Amino acid sequence: MNQPRPSAGLRAASEGLASSFPALMVEASRLAASVAMGDHGRRRAGVGEDFWQYRQALPGDDLATVDWRRSGRSDTAYVREREWEAAHTVAIWSDPAQSMDYSGKRGVPSKRARANLLAMALSILLSKAGERVAFPETNAATPRSGERQLQRIAQVISGVEGTRSDYGAVPEFGDLKAARSVFLSDFMGADEQIFPPLKAIAERAGTGCLVHILDDTEEGFPFDGRVIFESMGGGLSFETHRAKSLREEYREQLANRGAALEEFARQAGWQYLKHHTSQNPRAALLWLHMSIGTPR
């Protein structure tokens, strides 16, 4: 019996996946390499093999920990501390909703492309530092480090999906206990899809970062005259003949959402960053890498 031939749509989608997967890995690897590792948040005294620092000996220190060669160069006893090497779990959510597919200008990446690039590059940096990375509610949900986990992550965020919602909803973490959490989204979903899940995660997790990704045209609102506004998934549609008259109210609503996210981050002890797709991703990645190492 002859096997059914795949449809043209499925073949095109599969070819698109095959081409985007290595491209994402290459671009993310280059971006990660451009960011100096620096002192990561996990660098602290503890059990490990690598030397970290000398400190003056204190009452109660074991004599076996004293570095007599270093102490012999002064009249003070010094203890040789090693770097703490316990790996942490970092949970990352790169919003897959259709609203993230938006790009207002040719040559400017979509919000989703930028979120995926930052998520992949950050995963590479963290994995190289020995941290475990998890992408909740995906095939990469189990915290792991190493090349195989990076391959899983790349497949997840480059994959061909089924039905996607118009706007993103923050995922439930379930039993996942992450020391740090990173959320990359335009955060345009309903309040109940964003803030209650974030609050539940903040009560269980350590530090967190909200990266609010927007296109320039979303904040500038350069529309005038007759315009039909549609959500990327086509679920919402609105026609106006006076688009300019909506500008101030729209921009106010968008600013209120950003202010609410920033205030939530402040109260939770998290970090907030607004990032435009026209900006250099290196600055956002460097901010992320430094922010998730900041103690709560």
Order of alpha helices (4+ residues) and beta strands (2+ residues): alpha-beta-alpha-beta-beta-alpha-beta-alpha-beta-alpha-beta-alpha-beta-beta-alpha-beta-alpha
